[in-house]
Amino acid sequence: MEFNEKLQELRKQKGLTQEELADMLYVSRTAISKWESGRGYPNIDSLKAIANFFSITIDELLSGNELLTIAEHDNKQKENYLRDLVFGLLDLSVIMFLFLPFFAQKENGIIQEVSLLSLSKIASYLKIGYYVVIIGTIIFGIFTLALQNFNYKFWKKIKRFVSLILNTVGVLLFIISSQPYAASFLFVFLIIKALMLTNKQ
């Protein structure tokens, strides 16, 4: 008997509706419906709660293959969570460019290091470009951290791609406009992101 059939049978033996079981397991009724229809599996924590609630072992609840599938899915979710966390934090940390002296500014023949907020001796189109890239990256970092559990397919597909594009545009912009410190920091962030995607299994 498959997990979805076992869960349905155990619930009915207790005389519970899907909604009542959901309340007792602290999950949504949609989750119970999904599990019972065979459209998905609970994560490890929910499995433990189900086994505990029905006073059975996880081995009694699942076949070997199902347990392996859930473990793999759980590991994949944890890896994705970690990647989103790193991408989000790196993008958010670009906020330091606004306040720390990452930008070179020539004044009275002397090159000074200033923050973006203090940068004034450059062409306005460049300054606007800097702000667009930096503010865009910060906002995207906030979205990445805030929407980690958002399962909309389009968002899942584009979030890392957009982060890499913003990062790459920033590196190129700072290199072209001779801002080596800002370019170097963003380049390090880009390498970290690329390595995390390369190690994806």
Order of alpha helices (4+ residues) and beta strands (2+ residues): alpha-alpha-alpha-alpha-alpha-alpha-alpha-beta-beta-alpha-alpha-alpha
